[in-house]
Amino acid sequence: MTFRRVAALADVWNGDLLPITLDGIKVLVVKIEDAVHAYEDRCAHLGAQLSNGALDGRVLTCAVHHWQYDATTGRGINPASACLTRFAVEIRDGIIFVDPEVRL
């Protein structure tokens, strides 16, 4: 596992969508209810960047065709069969780390 430093936890607010690139992979970091989640920054439908979408509570909506995901699990809401690629996340000493090589 190769965790990469992303940001200070205090700099990412609840409800934030933080797009980053780690090792050439576009990653979307989401903070919800003080928990941090990381996904590949692409919609399962046609690959549009989810960071251009909207987050309402736990619902992440793609800006292009409005596919929706539970941002705490990556599972599809509409359609339910869709699923995002998740990455491993660790919080150490107030710093968010993501491993772009470990897909969950």
N, C-alpha and C positions, 0 to 999 in steps of 0.2 A: 504494500500500500504506500502510495506517495501523496500525502496530503499537502495541499498548497494553501498558503495564507490568502484569505479573501478580503477580510475587513475586520475592523474592531466591532464587536457585538453592539457596543453603545452607539455606533454610527449608523446602524440599520434599525429603522423603526418598524413596529408592527404594521403590517400592511404594505411594506415596501417591496418593490420588484427591483432586484439588483442584477442587471445583465453584466456578465464578465466573460472573459476568454481565458481558459486554462489549457495549456499545451495544445493550442489550436482548436479547442472544443468550446463552442458557445454554451455557456451555463447560465441558468437563471436561478438566483438565490432569492428565496421568499421567506419572510419572517411573519409568522402568525401565532398570536397568543404566546409570545416569547419563545417559540420553537422555530428553529431554522431548518429549511428544507432546500434541496438543490436538485434541479432537473436539467436535462438537455433543453436548451432554449429553442425548441421547435415543436410545433403542433404535430400531433400524430396524423393529422389529415393530409396536409400538403407541405408541411415543413416550415410554415410561416413562423417568424420569431414571436414567441409568447410574451416576451418583454414589451412588445408593442400593444399588448392586450390590456385587460383591466382585471383588477382583483376586487371582489366585493365579498367581504367576510372571508369565507374559505373557498369561494368559487372563482377560479381563474378562467377568463374567457378570451379566446383567441380573437384578435381584431379582424381577421380576414373572413372566416366563415362561421364565427361564433360558436365553435366547439367549446365545451365547458369541462373543466376538470376540478376535482377536489384537490386544492393546493397543499393539503396536509398528507395526502397519500399518493397523488399522481393518477388516481383512477378516474376514468371518464364518468361524467354525469350525463352529458348529451353529446355523443352517444355513450352509453354505459360500457360498450365494448372497447373503447379507446383507453390507452394507458400511456403515461409519460415515462421516459427513461429517468430513473432516479440515480443520484450519486451519493456516496457516503459523506456524511458531515460530522465534524467534531468541533466542540467548543473547548478551547484550552486557554486558560489565563485571560479570558475576555476577548479572545480572538476566534473568528470563524475560519475553519479550515475545510476544504472540499477536496476529495480524491476523484479526479476525473477519469481514473482508470478503473474504479470499482463501480460498476453499474448494478443497482439493486432491482 
